[in-house]
Amino acid sequence: MIYSTSPGAIAIFAFFVLSVLALSFFLGKRARSVSGYFAAHGQIPWAVNGIAFAGDYLSAASFLGICGLIAFYGYDGFLYSIGYLAGWIVALFVIAEPIKRLGKYTFADALDAKFNSRGIKLTAAISTLIVSVFYLIPQMVGAGALITPLLGLPHWMGVIMVGVTVTLIVVTAGMVSTTWVQFIKGSLLVLFCAVLTLMILNRGFHTTATNNDPANRPFRILSEAEVLATGEPVAALGEWAGRPYIRMHSPDGTITAWRKIVGPSGKYSEAQMLVNTAKGVLVNGKPQTLDNDLHSVGTLASLPDGKTDTGPLGPLSFLHTLNESTVVTWTKETIKDADGSTTTVFYQVPRKGSDLLTPGASPTFSGVRSKDPWKKLDFLSLMLALFAGTASLPHILIRYYTVKDAAAARKSTLMGIAAIGFFYILTLYLGLGAMTSGSLDPGDSNMSAPLLAKSFNPTLFAIISAIAFTTVLGTVSGLMMAGAGAVAHDLMETLFKVKMDERSKVRHAKSAAIGLGIGAMVLGILFKSLNVSFLVGWAFNIAASANLPALVMLLFWKRTTAKGISAAVFVGMLSSLTWILLSAQCFKDVYGLDPKSSPVPFSQPALVTIPLGFIVLIVVSLVTSKPRAE
């Protein structure tokens, strides 16, 4: 999809970014000591810390990824919201107060509080780094997705821009700056998304007779005889996704694809398509321009009772009306010809609103409806990872060290849950509003929320995009703080016994942050085509598998040993990471291989690797514990 920029949008974006950097430099003088740099001296008010929790947790995956998944697949994307929010129950009732009492600066501090074990420090630090890196990737992907339409820059430049900005935030002021950046962006994100939701409800739904006429939709339906009667030479005749198709090559070099849509009936539909040829990028066989682009003007084929406009709707009537409507949705497929060349085809398919509001409509959650037991297990495994992963994320856990005591930790968790829960309710309306706005980018689901704002006015688009960018800044800065602490505090000082005074320790942490920033930029460029919520699911799997068994057993089983914790963290981390790298989804989206060649039965490992971590910890602790006196 082609995007146009405006000086106003650039000015609003620049104001947000420069304000964040100015705040960071202003607070830099308060982060000279180790306590100031890693934990903001433990003096952050609990209410501010609670909103900062929301700012840290509501990442690019929450705003861009979930809204995009709902916009393209309906209710299935909202299942991510449910899973992310449910995980805070574990954080509130199991983790919040004990982690504050046990730790000082990092996640490894809490695990090693009773043991002083080099093994725990090593495995916990490596786990922190791996989880942080996997969580950094989708944030950087989201940043690149925002920069392209807002500033007209390529994806890689957006990734570098956020990488440099966030590195400056972490290097200048550490946790003090990170906390206040997260507080500000969390407040703005919830506020403006609430405003956007009200605008969606006030606009309601509308369709016209033109949209109801198939001949005037962005795709046409003809018989095979009518297709061939056009007189244009057939460039390719075969199958894509198991259905016959005809690709026709006009004398002027333009291309049109026709796909059989109804079994043996002989009906073909003209598919909107994006192809790379010697003449450049083409859409519908014509050069891609702002007017001839991959977007639809109207995406509601019909409303209940033959209406063409609903007017303003309430929250419940909005969902009820959509349930009774027919929505035209986007689908993307890739055709691979015998000569090895590929063509990416985008086409629209009418679907019942009731189908989109029922779980199982998307490929990710198809296991809900599937009779295949492996697909059902894949779905259950992902939901388990989302539920168990929140309380295991290192960049979330270290935020408990920024308040003064366990009571403040509990209060800030409650405040965070309230803000996060309210936001996740809004994501359902934001995603469905984007689905029916006619402003989707079929090639980039991550842009659904900003383009929804653009459907109202360009200024709102600029504001929402700038807030989304600061959302990335807040989350990435928290992840880099966790990684920097793991390197300087856990590995260098505690494990390898490098003697450092406070100033040199902070300096080494800043150097580690710079290294993490560079690595995050490289990975953000390499993984640009994947949905950010999907990528975050991997991070949750690894965090829950590596960290949750050790945390829970340390708190509630007195016979837990240092070797048991080290073994559980190592086995959970290694098994989940290996499973992900061997999964069908990774084979398809990362390696470009046939997903059927994957050696693991389903893609999400948590259902196997979390219990494995508990079993390993129990067995190793029993073997290595000292015998009790008679």
URBELKA-V255730 format. One record per backbone hydrogen bond with DSSP energy under -0.5 kcal/mol. CO is the residue of the C=O (numbers start at 0). NH is the residue of the N-H. Records with the same first field share a line. If there is no record, write none. Layout:
BEGIN
CO: NH / NH
END
This chain:
BEGIN
5: 9
6: 10
7: 11
8: 12
9: 13
10: 14
11: 15
12: 16
13: 17
14: 18
15: 19
16: 20
17: 21
18: 22
19: 23
20: 24
21: 25
22: 26
23: 27
24: 27
25: 28
26: 29
27: 30
32: 36
33: 37
34: 38 / 40
35: 39
36: 174
38: 41
39: 42
44: 48
45: 49
46: 50
47: 51
48: 52
49: 53
50: 54
51: 55
52: 56
53: 57
56: 58
58: 62
59: 63 / 64
60: 65
62: 66
63: 67
64: 68
65: 69
66: 70
67: 71
68: 72
69: 73
72: 75
73: 76 / 77
74: 77 / 78
75: 78 / 79
76: 79 / 80
77: 81
78: 82
79: 83
80: 84
81: 85
82: 86
84: 87
85: 88 / 89
86: 90
87: 91
88: 92
89: 93 / 94
90: 95
94: 98
95: 99
96: 100
97: 101
98: 102
105: 109
106: 110
107: 111
109: 112
111: 114 / 115
116: 120
117: 121
118: 122
119: 123
120: 124
121: 125
122: 126
123: 127
124: 128
125: 129
126: 130
127: 131
128: 132
129: 133
130: 134
131: 135
132: 136
133: 137
134: 138
135: 139
136: 140
137: 141
138: 142
139: 143
140: 144
141: 145
142: 146
143: 147
144: 148
145: 149
146: 150 / 151 / 152
147: 151
153: 156 / 157
154: 158
155: 159
156: 160
157: 161
158: 162
159: 163
160: 164
161: 165
162: 166
163: 167
164: 168
165: 169
166: 170
167: 171
168: 172 / 173
169: 173
172: 175 / 176
173: 177
174: 178
175: 179
176: 180
177: 181
178: 182
179: 183
180: 184
181: 185
182: 186
183: 187
184: 188
185: 189
186: 190
187: 191
188: 192
189: 193
190: 194
191: 195
192: 196
193: 197
194: 198
195: 199
196: 200
197: 201
198: 202
199: 203
200: 312
204: 309 / 310
207: 211
208: 212
209: 212
211: 213
212: 215
213: 216
219: 269
221: 267
222: 226
223: 227
224: 228
226: 229
227: 230
232: 234 / 248
235: 246
237: 244
239: 242
242: 239
243: 259
244: 237
245: 247 / 257
246: 234 / 235
247: 249 / 255
248: 232
249: 252
253: 249
255: 247
256: 270
257: 245
258: 268
261: 264
262: 265
265: 223
266: 260 / 261
267: 221
268: 258 / 270
270: 256
271: 345
272: 283
273: 343
274: 276 / 281
276: 279
279: 276
280: 287
281: 274
282: 285
285: 282
290: 292
291: 288
292: 294
293: 441
298: 300 / 327
301: 325
302: 305
303: 306
306: 302
307: 206
313: 317
314: 318
315: 319
316: 320
317: 321
318: 322
319: 323
320: 323
321: 324
322: 353
324: 352
325: 300 / 301
326: 328 / 350
328: 348
330: 346
332: 334 / 344
334: 336 / 342
336: 339
340: 336
342: 334 / 344
343: 273
344: 332
346: 330
348: 328
350: 326
351: 354 / 355
352: 356
354: 357
355: 74
357: 360
362: 365
364: 367
365: 368 / 369
370: 372
371: 375
372: 376
373: 377
374: 378
375: 379
376: 380
377: 381
378: 382
379: 383
380: 384
381: 385
382: 386
383: 387
384: 388
385: 389
388: 391 / 392
389: 392
391: 393
392: 395 / 396
393: 397
395: 398
396: 399
397: 400
398: 401
399: 402
401: 43
404: 408
405: 409
406: 410
407: 411
408: 412
409: 413
410: 414
411: 415
412: 416
413: 417
414: 418
415: 419
416: 420
417: 421
418: 422
419: 423
420: 424
421: 425
422: 426
423: 427
424: 427 / 428
425: 429
426: 430
427: 431
428: 432
429: 433
430: 434
431: 435
433: 436 / 438
439: 441
440: 443
443: 446
444: 447
446: 450
447: 451
448: 452
449: 453
450: 454
451: 454
452: 455 / 456
456: 460
457: 461
458: 462
459: 463
460: 464
461: 465
462: 466
463: 467
464: 468
465: 469
466: 470
467: 471
468: 472
469: 473
470: 474
471: 475
472: 476
473: 477
474: 478
475: 479
476: 480
477: 481
478: 482
479: 483
480: 484
481: 485
482: 486
483: 487
484: 488 / 489
485: 490
486: 491
487: 492
488: 493
489: 494
490: 495
491: 497
496: 498
500: 504
501: 505
502: 506
503: 507
504: 508
505: 509
506: 510
507: 511
508: 512
509: 513
510: 514
511: 515
512: 516
513: 517
514: 518
515: 519
516: 520
517: 521
518: 522
519: 523
520: 524
521: 525
522: 526
524: 527
526: 529
530: 534
531: 535
532: 536
533: 537
534: 537 / 538
535: 539
536: 540
537: 541
538: 542
539: 543
540: 544
541: 545
542: 546 / 547
543: 547 / 548
546: 550
547: 551
548: 552
549: 553
550: 554
551: 555
552: 556
556: 559
560: 564
561: 565
562: 566
563: 567
564: 568
565: 569
566: 570
567: 571
568: 572
569: 573
570: 574
571: 575
572: 576
573: 577
574: 578
575: 579
576: 580
577: 581
579: 582
581: 599
582: 586
583: 587
584: 588
585: 589 / 590
586: 591 / 592
593: 596
594: 597
602: 604
604: 607 / 608
605: 609 / 610
607: 611
608: 612
609: 613
610: 614
611: 615
612: 616
613: 617
614: 618
615: 619
616: 620
617: 621
618: 622
619: 623
620: 624
END
